[in-house]
Amino acid sequence: AQSVTQLGSHVSVSEGALVLLRCNYSSSVPPYLFWYVQYPNQGLQLLLKYTTGATLVKGINGFEAEFKKSETSFHLTKPSAHMSDAAEYFCAVSDPSTASKLTFGTGTRLQVTL
Amino acid sequence: KAGVTQTPRYLIKTRGQQVTLSCSPISGHRSVSWYQQTPGQGLQFLFEYFSETQRNKGNFPGRFSGRQFSNSRSEMNVSTLELGDSALYLCASSLDTTDEKLFFGSGTQLSVL
């Protein structure tokens, strides 16, 4: 079964700094990959999705992610962090071989400081 | 278009009781998936319903069950509650079983005392 690993359960950046949240997948075939964001006391919201085609995927709120097959990575980035970006971010993979449509990583909590 | 609606928002129960959670999907979405979210285990898949039938099931005991109605609304039930069932239960809807784009509700926070 496919899985994703998120490196760093907590990441802290200053407002205006680059945001980099790491996600690596384990798959022998190109997977479908997703990033979701969860704000406090809310459900998950889709940020972006990679299926096929262009490896650089742009999402909402200025986030983007690049699919790198050679590194089995799908890291999430944002050039300039904003206080409103503070949330928990989940990387997920679509795996038809499992019961679940999506298998989620353990999440990375992003803190944005002044 | 209204999003995924989950009720109630918060629940407090005691061990041994049972609980029913409700989920109304986005209009036109026919697939409903349920996830359990805990700080230690993260997001774990419970089950998926489509056309009133359970299509997939995660690795949870039989105390966890669900159903889906003809209008695609879904309920999940947990019987004989245990302390470890305390969690945020998230419902997600999608167009059908092949659509991986999930839309999540805000969840039901269940506390078992």
Interface residues (C-beta under 8 A of the other chain):
Chain A: Y32 F34 Y36 N41 Q42 G43 L44 Q45 L46 K49 F90 S94 A99 S100 K101 L102 T103 F104 G105 T106 G107
Chain B: V4 Q6 S33 G42 L43 F45 F47 E48 N56 K57 G58 L90 A92 S94 E100 K101 L102 F103 F104 G105 S106 G107
